[in-house]
């Protein structure tokens, strides 16, 4: 059951990064996803696909905060997944 929650939060995180990139590219700065939300989704388990979405959408790749925190959280969550959810 927890495994599917992990999958779901990863998909939501991936889509949130994509939505934010779309809004940024279209110039709609009023309706962008706040960085706190993107990092929060990553913190609660969405970091693995969050990192993938950073590469796919080329989004938040210049921000030091994202370049350091996202891979760190992704490694942590992949360890947790392998150890406890597989």
N, CA, C and O atoms as a printed pandas DataFrame, in Angstrom:
     atom_number atom_name residue_name chain_id  residue_number  x_coord  y_coord  z_coord
0              1         N          UNK        A               1    0.819   -1.196    0.000
1              2        CA          UNK        A               1    0.000    0.000    0.000
2              3         C          UNK        A               1    0.865    1.263    0.000
3              4         O          UNK        A               1    0.628    2.179   -0.788
4              5         N          UNK        A               2    1.870    1.311    0.886
5              6        CA          UNK        A               2    2.746    2.483    0.934
6              7         C          UNK        A               2    3.537    2.657   -0.358
7              8         O          UNK        A               2    3.879    3.773   -0.750
8              9         N          UNK        A               3    3.816    1.544   -1.004
9             10        CA          UNK        A               3    4.537    1.585   -2.269
10            11         C          UNK        A               3    3.754    2.392   -3.303
11            12         O          UNK        A               3    4.340    3.166   -4.060
12            13         N          UNK        A               4    2.435    2.215   -3.339
13            14        CA          UNK        A               4    1.604    2.929   -4.310
14            15         C          UNK        A               4    1.469    4.406   -3.957
15            16         O          UNK        A               4    1.332    5.247   -4.845
16            17         N          UNK        A               5    1.505    4.720   -2.684
17            18        CA          UNK        A               5    1.527    6.119   -2.250
18            19         C          UNK        A               5    2.824    6.779   -2.715
19            20         O          UNK        A               5    2.819    7.923   -3.170
20            21         N          UNK        A               6    3.923    6.054   -2.599
21            22        CA          UNK        A               6    5.223    6.540   -3.070
22            23         C          UNK        A               6    5.176    6.804   -4.577
23            24         O          UNK        A               6    5.648    7.841   -5.041
24            25         N          UNK        A               7    4.611    5.874   -5.334
25            26        CA          UNK        A               7    4.487    6.064   -6.784
26            27         C          UNK        A               7    3.639    7.293   -7.094
27            28         O          UNK        A               7    3.994    8.105   -7.948
28            29         N          UNK        A               8    2.515    7.420   -6.392
29            30        CA          UNK        A               8    1.601    8.531   -6.637
30            31         C          UNK        A               8    2.229    9.880   -6.361
31            32         O          UNK        A               8    2.076   10.807   -7.156
32            33         N          UNK        A               9    2.937   10.007   -5.244
33            34        CA          UNK        A               9    3.552   11.293   -4.909
34            35         C          UNK        A               9    4.656   11.628   -5.904
35            36         O          UNK        A               9    4.900   12.802   -6.182
36            37         N          UNK        A              10    5.326   10.609   -6.442
37            38        CA          UNK        A              10    6.340   10.853   -7.464
38            39         C          UNK        A              10    5.715   11.387   -8.747
39            40         O          UNK        A              10    6.245   12.317   -9.355
40            41         N          UNK        A              11    4.609   10.815   -9.155
41            42        CA          UNK        A              11    3.918   11.294  -10.360
42            43         C          UNK        A              11    3.422   12.723  -10.147
43            44         O          UNK        A              11    3.555   13.565  -11.034
44            45         N          UNK        A              12    2.854   12.997   -8.976
45            46        CA          UNK        A              12    2.369   14.345   -8.673
46            47         C          UNK        A              12    3.528   15.342   -8.701
47            48         O          UNK        A              12    3.386   16.441   -9.238
48            49         N          UNK        A              13    4.655   14.973   -8.136
49            50        CA          UNK        A              13    5.827   15.845   -8.132
50            51         C          UNK        A              13    6.312   16.110   -9.559
51            52         O          UNK        A              13    6.620   17.248   -9.911
52            53         N          UNK        A              14    6.378   15.065  -10.369
53            54        CA          UNK        A              14    6.788   15.213  -11.766
54            55         C          UNK        A              14    5.864   16.183  -12.497
55            56         O          UNK        A              14    6.328   17.075  -13.208
56            57         N          UNK        A              15    4.561   16.006  -12.321
57            58        CA          UNK        A              15    3.586   16.878  -12.978
58            59         C          UNK        A              15    3.666   18.309  -12.460
59            60         O          UNK        A              15    3.477   19.253  -13.226
60            61         N          UNK        A              16    3.943   18.481  -11.174
61            62        CA          UNK        A              16    4.054   19.827  -10.601
62            63         C          UNK        A              16    5.237   20.579  -11.208
63            64         O          UNK        A              16    5.127   21.767  -11.510
64            65         N          UNK        A              17    6.362   19.898  -11.387
65            66        CA          UNK        A              17    7.508   20.533  -12.036
66            67         C          UNK        A              17    7.171   20.888  -13.486
67            68         O          UNK        A              17    7.514   21.972  -13.957
68            69         N          UNK        A              18    6.505   19.979  -14.187
69            70        CA          UNK        A              18    6.119   20.244  -15.573
70            71         C          UNK        A              18    5.149   21.402  -15.688
71            72         O          UNK        A              18    5.286   22.240  -16.579
72            73         N          UNK        A              19    4.167   21.458  -14.794
73            74        CA          UNK        A              19    3.189   22.551  -14.783
74            75         C          UNK        A              19    3.890   23.882  -14.523
75            76         O          UNK        A              19    3.604   24.882  -15.182
76            77         N          UNK        A              20    4.808   23.890  -13.560
77            78        CA          UNK        A              20    5.526   25.123  -13.244
78            79         C          UNK        A              20    6.381   25.574  -14.421
79            80         O          UNK        A              20    6.448   26.769  -14.709
80            81         N          UNK        A              21    7.028   24.649  -15.098
81            82        CA          UNK        A              21    7.834   24.996  -16.273
82            83         C          UNK        A              21    6.950   25.564  -17.374
83            84         O          UNK        A              21    7.317   26.542  -18.025
84            85         N          UNK        A              22    5.780   24.951  -17.587
85            86        CA          UNK        A              22    4.845   25.446  -18.594
86            87         C          UNK        A              22    4.413   26.874  -18.270
87            88         O          UNK        A              22    4.386   27.735  -19.149
88            89         N          UNK        A              23    4.075   27.119  -17.001
89            90        CA          UNK        A              23    3.647   28.460  -16.590
90            91         C          UNK        A              23    4.792   29.461  -16.724
91            92         O          UNK        A              23    4.567   30.598  -17.142
92            93         N          UNK        A              24    5.999   29.062  -16.382
93            94        CA          UNK        A              24    7.152   29.956  -16.497
94            95         C          UNK        A              24    7.432   30.294  -17.959
95            96         O          UNK        A              24    7.708   31.447  -18.293
96            97         N          UNK        A              25    7.361   29.295  -18.820
97            98        CA          UNK        A              25    7.636   29.512  -20.241
98            99         C          UNK        A              25    6.569   30.367  -20.907
99           100         O          UNK        A              25    6.858   31.108  -21.846
100          101         N          UNK        A              26    5.332   30.264  -20.420
101          102        CA          UNK        A              26    4.244   31.043  -21.021
102          103         C          UNK        A              26    4.147   32.443  -20.424
103          104         O          UNK        A              26    3.332   33.251  -20.872
104          105         N          UNK        A              27    4.969   32.739  -19.420
105          106        CA          UNK        A              27    4.970   34.070  -18.825
106          107         C          UNK        A              27    3.902   34.287  -17.772
107          108         O          UNK        A              27    3.699   35.415  -17.323
108          109         N          UNK        A              28    3.217   33.230  -17.372
109          110        CA          UNK        A              28    2.155   33.337  -16.364
110          111         C          UNK        A              28    2.770   33.188  -14.972
111          112         O          UNK        A              28    2.663   32.137  -14.340
112          113         N          UNK        A              29    3.411   34.252  -14.513
113          114        CA          UNK        A              29    4.117   34.187  -13.233
114          115         C          UNK        A              29    3.176   34.231  -12.042
115          116         O          UNK        A              29    3.572   33.891  -10.927
116          117         N          UNK        A              30    1.945   34.643  -12.261
117          118        CA          UNK        A              30    0.976   34.744  -11.169
118          119         C          UNK        A              30    0.519   33.364  -10.683
119          120         O          UNK        A              30    0.230   33.193   -9.499
120          121         N          UNK        A              31    0.453   32.391  -11.578
121          122        CA          UNK        A              31   -0.093   31.074  -11.241
122          123         C          UNK        A              31    0.965   29.977  -11.202
123          124         O          UNK        A              31    0.655   28.805  -11.417
124          125         N          UNK        A              32    2.209   30.352  -10.930
125          126        CA          UNK        A              32    3.270   29.351  -10.855
126          127         C          UNK        A              32    3.211   28.588   -9.542
127          128         O          UNK        A              32    2.638   29.053   -8.557
128          129         N          UNK        A              33    3.811   27.420   -9.552
129          130        CA          UNK        A              33    3.894   26.599   -8.347
130          131         C          UNK        A              33    5.039   27.136   -7.487
131          132         O          UNK        A              33    6.170   27.232   -7.963
132          133         N          UNK        A              34    4.764   27.486   -6.233
133          134        CA          UNK        A              34    5.839   28.006   -5.374
134          135         C          UNK        A              34    6.950   26.969   -5.162
135          136         O          UNK        A              34    6.696   25.765   -5.132
136          137         N          UNK        A              35    8.179   27.461   -5.018
137          138        CA          UNK        A              35    9.312   26.564   -4.790
138          139         C          UNK        A              35    9.113   25.727   -3.534
139          140         O          UNK        A              35    9.536   24.572   -3.486
140          141         N          UNK        A              36    8.473   26.299   -2.520
141          142        CA          UNK        A              36    8.219   25.553   -1.282
142          143         C          UNK        A              36    7.351   24.327   -1.548
143          144         O          UNK        A              36    7.535   23.287   -0.916
144          145         N          UNK        A              37    6.415   24.443   -2.471
145          146        CA          UNK        A              37    5.547   23.310   -2.812
146          147         C          UNK        A              37    6.358   22.238   -3.540
147          148         O          UNK        A              37    6.242   21.053   -3.229
148          149         N          UNK        A              38    7.173   22.650   -4.500
149          150        CA          UNK        A              38    7.994   21.684   -5.236
150          151         C          UNK        A              38    8.949   20.948   -4.293
151          152         O          UNK        A              38    9.095   19.728   -4.374
152          153         N          UNK        A              39    9.586   21.690   -3.411
153          154        CA          UNK        A              39   10.497   21.059   -2.451
154          155         C          UNK        A              39    9.736   20.219   -1.429
155          156         O          UNK        A              39   10.221   19.172   -1.000
156          157         N          UNK        A              40    8.556   20.670   -1.043
157          158        CA          UNK        A              40    7.737   19.905   -0.098
158          159         C          UNK        A              40    7.289   18.575   -0.678
159          160         O          UNK        A              40    7.339   17.549    0.000
160          161         N          UNK        A              41    6.851   18.592   -1.935
161          162        CA          UNK        A              41    6.469   17.343   -2.601
162          163         C          UNK        A              41    7.664   16.393   -2.687
163          164         O          UNK        A              41    7.526   15.181   -2.524
164          165         N          UNK        A              42    8.817   16.961   -2.941
165          166        CA          UNK        A              42   10.032   16.146   -3.011
166          167         C          UNK        A              42   10.388   15.578   -1.648
167          168         O          UNK        A              42   10.803   14.424   -1.536
168          169         N          UNK        A              43   10.224   16.384   -0.623
169          170        CA          UNK        A              43   10.563   15.957    0.733
170          171         C          UNK        A              43    9.694   14.799    1.212
171          172         O          UNK        A              43   10.171   13.921    1.931
172          173         N          UNK        A              44    8.423   14.791    0.818
173          174        CA          UNK        A              44    7.532   13.721    1.280
174          175         C          UNK        A              44    7.553   12.493    0.372
175          176         O          UNK        A              44    6.720   11.598    0.517
176          177         N          UNK        A              45    8.505   12.448   -0.564
177          178        CA          UNK        A              45    8.683   11.228   -1.342
178          179         C          UNK        A              45    8.785   11.397   -2.837
179          180         O          UNK        A              45    9.078   10.428   -3.537
180          181         N          UNK        A              46    8.554   12.589   -3.357
181          182        CA          UNK        A              46    8.543   12.776   -4.802
182          183         C          UNK        A              46    9.879   13.117   -5.424
183          184         O          UNK        A              46    9.946   13.402   -6.620
184          185         N          UNK        A              47   10.938   13.094   -4.644
185          186        CA          UNK        A              47   12.250   13.522   -5.135
186          187         C          UNK        A              47   12.791   12.710   -6.321
187          188         O          UNK        A              47   13.369   13.309   -7.228
188          189         N          UNK        A              48   12.632   11.380   -6.361
189          190        CA          UNK        A              48   13.194   10.657   -7.509
190          191         C          UNK        A              48   12.661   11.149   -8.859
191          192         O          UNK        A              48   13.447   11.430   -9.764
192          193         N          UNK        A              49   11.353   11.255   -9.003
193          194        CA          UNK        A              49   10.830   11.778  -10.268
194          195         C          UNK        A              49   10.958   13.293  -10.338
195          196         O          UNK        A              49   10.893   13.868  -11.424
196          197         N          UNK        A              50   11.138   13.947   -9.194
197          198        CA          UNK        A              50   11.422   15.379   -9.197
198          199         C          UNK        A              50   12.743   15.664   -9.900
199          200         O          UNK        A              50   12.847   16.607  -10.684
200          201         N          UNK        A              51   13.748   14.845   -9.615
201          202        CA          UNK        A              51   15.047   14.995  -10.278
202          203         C          UNK        A              51   14.907   14.705  -11.772
203          204         O          UNK        A              51   15.461   15.425  -12.603
204          205         N          UNK        A              52   14.172   13.661  -12.106
205          206        CA          UNK        A              52   13.948   13.331  -13.520
206          207         C          UNK        A              52   13.251   14.490  -14.225
207          208         O          UNK        A              52   13.614   14.842  -15.348
208          209         N          UNK        A              53   12.255   15.083  -13.573
209          210        CA          UNK        A              53   11.523   16.189  -14.196
210          211         C          UNK        A              53   12.409   17.418  -14.369
211          212         O          UNK        A              53   12.240   18.166  -15.333
212          213         N          UNK        A              54   13.345   17.638  -13.456
213          214        CA          UNK        A              54   14.283   18.749  -13.625
214          215         C          UNK        A              54   15.086   18.575  -14.911
215          216         O          UNK        A              54   15.355   19.547  -15.617
216          217         N          UNK        A              55   15.462   17.346  -15.210
217          218        CA          UNK        A              55   16.236   17.067  -16.417
218          219         C          UNK        A              55   15.363   17.084  -17.667
219          220         O          UNK        A              55   15.754   17.643  -18.692
220          221         N          UNK        A              56   14.188   16.476  -17.586
221          222        CA          UNK        A              56   13.291   16.400  -18.744
222          223         C          UNK        A              56   12.812   17.787  -19.166
223          224         O          UNK        A              56   12.844   18.133  -20.347
224          225         N          UNK        A              57   12.369   18.575  -18.190
225          226        CA          UNK        A              57   11.816   19.898  -18.493
226          227         C          UNK        A              57   12.875   20.996  -18.463
227          228         O          UNK        A              57   12.589   22.146  -18.796
228          229         N          UNK        A              58   14.101   20.644  -18.066
229          230        CA          UNK        A              58   15.170   21.624  -17.872
230          231         C          UNK        A              58   14.668   22.788  -17.018
231          232         O          UNK        A              58   14.718   23.953  -17.411
232          233         N          UNK        A              59   14.189   22.422  -15.850
233          234        CA          UNK        A              59   13.561   23.390  -14.955
234          235         C          UNK        A              59   14.240   23.360  -13.587
235          236         O          UNK        A              59   14.490   22.292  -13.029
236          237         N          UNK        A              60   14.529   24.530  -13.066
237          238        CA          UNK        A              60   15.176   24.711  -11.754
238          239         C          UNK        A              60   16.599   24.154  -11.746
239          240         O          UNK        A              60   17.132   23.829  -10.685
240          241         N          UNK        A              61   17.206   24.044  -12.906
241          242        CA          UNK        A              61   18.552   23.480  -12.984
242          243         C          UNK        A              61   19.639   24.511  -12.708
243          244         O          UNK        A              61   20.810   24.147  -12.595
244          245         N          UNK        A              62   19.285   25.777  -12.596
245          246        CA          UNK        A              62   20.261   26.819  -12.276
246          247         C          UNK        A              62   20.218   27.211  -10.802
247          248         O          UNK        A              62   21.053   27.986  -10.337
248          249         N          UNK        A              63   19.253   26.678  -10.076
249          250        CA          UNK        A              63   19.076   27.029   -8.667
250          251         C          UNK        A              63   19.902   26.078   -7.802
251          252         O          UNK        A              63   19.692   24.865   -7.820
252          253         N          UNK        A              64   20.839   26.642   -7.048
253          254        CA          UNK        A              64   21.714   25.841   -6.192
254          255         C          UNK        A              64   20.906   25.029   -5.183
255          256         O          UNK        A              64   21.229   23.875   -4.900
256          257         N          UNK        A              65   19.859   25.640   -4.646
257          258        CA          UNK        A              65   19.012   24.955   -3.659
258          259         C          UNK        A              65   18.460   23.652   -4.240
259          260         O          UNK        A              65   18.461   22.619   -3.569
260          261         N          UNK        A              66   17.991   23.704   -5.483
261          262        CA          UNK        A              66   17.423   22.520   -6.119
262          263         C          UNK        A              66   18.520   21.542   -6.540
263          264         O          UNK        A              66   18.339   20.328   -6.448
264          265         N          UNK        A              67   19.644   22.064   -6.996
265          266        CA          UNK        A              67   20.739   21.188   -7.434
266          267         C          UNK        A              67   21.359   20.404   -6.288
267          268         O          UNK        A              67   21.925   19.333   -6.506
268          269         N          UNK        A              68   21.258   20.922   -5.078
269          270        CA          UNK        A              68   21.826   20.204   -3.934
270          271         C          UNK        A              68   20.783   19.363   -3.207
271          272         O          UNK        A              68   21.036   18.205   -2.874
272          273         N          UNK        A              69   19.618   19.941   -2.963
273          274        CA          UNK        A              69   18.603   19.230   -2.179
274          275         C          UNK        A              69   17.936   18.086   -2.937
275          276         O          UNK        A              69   17.720   17.014   -2.372
276          277         N          UNK        A              70   17.612   18.300   -4.194
277          278        CA          UNK        A              70   16.847   17.292   -4.938
278          279         C          UNK        A              70   17.589   15.958   -5.077
279          280         O          UNK        A              70   17.010   14.919   -4.760
280          281         N          UNK        A              71   18.840   15.946   -5.535
281          282        CA          UNK        A              71   19.532   14.647   -5.620
282          283         C          UNK        A              71   19.723   13.989   -4.256
283          284         O          UNK        A              71   19.645   12.767   -4.132
284          285         N          UNK        A              72   19.973   14.803   -3.237
285          286        CA          UNK        A              72   20.136   14.260   -1.887
286          287         C          UNK        A              72   18.860   13.577   -1.419
287          288         O          UNK        A              72   18.893   12.459   -0.905
288          289         N          UNK        A              73   17.727   14.265   -1.603
289          290        CA          UNK        A              73   16.446   13.673   -1.208
290          291         C          UNK        A              73   16.122   12.444   -2.050
291          292         O          UNK        A              73   15.562   11.472   -1.542
292          293         N          UNK        A              74   16.471   12.485   -3.337
293          294        CA          UNK        A              74   16.191   11.347   -4.216
294          295         C          UNK        A              74   16.948   10.105   -3.754
295          296         O          UNK        A              74   16.378    9.016   -3.692
296          297         N          UNK        A              75   18.222   10.267   -3.431
297          298        CA          UNK        A              75   19.014    9.130   -2.947
298          299         C          UNK        A              75   18.421    8.598   -1.648
299          300         O          UNK        A              75   18.294    7.387   -1.469
300          301         N          UNK        A              76   18.063    9.494   -0.752
301          302        CA          UNK        A              76   17.461    9.085    0.520
302          303         C          UNK        A              76   16.174    8.302    0.285
303          304         O          UNK        A              76   15.981    7.240    0.878
304          305         N          UNK        A              77   15.291    8.812   -0.574
305          306        CA          UNK        A              77   14.017    8.140   -0.825
306          307         C          UNK        A              77   14.191    6.824   -1.573
307          308         O          UNK        A              77   13.433    5.883   -1.340
308          309         N          UNK        A              78   15.169    6.742   -2.463
309          310        CA          UNK        A              78   15.413    5.467   -3.145
310          311         C          UNK        A              78   15.948    4.423   -2.166
311          312         O          UNK        A              78   15.625    3.240   -2.276
312          313         N          UNK        A              79   16.763    4.861   -1.214
313          314        CA          UNK        A              79   17.224    3.952   -0.159
314          315         C          UNK        A              79   16.040    3.463    0.675
315          316         O          UNK        A              79   15.914    2.267    0.941
316          317         N          UNK        A              80   15.177    4.388    1.083
317          318        CA          UNK        A              80   13.989    4.022    1.873
318          319         C          UNK        A              80   13.106    3.066    1.084
319          320         O          UNK        A              80   12.602    2.085    1.631
320          321         N          UNK        A              81   12.918    3.351   -0.199
321          322        CA          UNK        A              81   12.089    2.491   -1.039
322          323         C          UNK        A              81   12.670    1.075   -1.087
323          324         O          UNK        A              81   11.965    0.089   -0.874
324          325         N          UNK        A              82   13.963    1.002   -1.370
325          326        CA          UNK        A              82   14.593   -0.319   -1.493
326          327         C          UNK        A              82   14.577   -1.080   -0.167
327          328         O          UNK        A              82   14.344   -2.289   -0.144
328          329         N          UNK        A              83   14.820   -0.383    0.916
329          330        CA          UNK        A              83   14.927   -1.028    2.229
330          331         C          UNK        A              83   13.564   -1.429    2.799
331          332         O          UNK        A              83   13.429   -2.507    3.377
332          333         N          UNK        A              84   12.557   -0.571    2.641
333          334        CA          UNK        A              84   11.293   -0.783    3.350
334          335         C          UNK        A              84   10.060   -1.015    2.473
335          336         O          UNK        A              84    9.072   -1.575    2.947
336          337         N          UNK        A              85   10.098   -0.604    1.225
337          338        CA          UNK        A              85    8.881   -0.676    0.412
338          339         C          UNK        A              85    8.913   -1.743   -0.671
339          340         O          UNK        A              85    7.885   -2.022   -1.287
340          341         N          UNK        A              86   10.058   -2.338   -0.913
341          342        CA          UNK        A              86   10.119   -3.361   -1.968
342          343         C          UNK        A              86    9.574   -4.679   -1.481
343          344         O          UNK        A              86    9.547   -5.653   -2.234
